[in-house]
């Protein structure tokens, strides 16, 4: 049988861990990108001008160049682990 080696037998006897993770770090993944491409040469889709607006920390501000102000994958994962966001943008 596949997967029934020594490691599999050891894994069956492991107790659940009570350790916690201090941070969730996402670097360079397309799932963690809100689409800021204002400085990309030749890009036609830009949002760094009015009427495109964004909200930062609940305050309405001018154009930030972000395509999304909604939650993305790291926000959802952090919320399911009850992590607090240290990021603002």
HELIX and SHEET records of a PDB file:
HELIX    1   1 UNK A    6  UNK A   12  1                                   7    
HELIX    2   2 UNK A   30  UNK A   32  5                                   3    
HELIX    3   3 UNK A   73  UNK A   80  1                                   8    
SHEET    1   A 2 UNK A  54  UNK A  56  0                                        
SHEET    2   A 2 UNK A  59  UNK A  61 -1                                        
END                                                                             
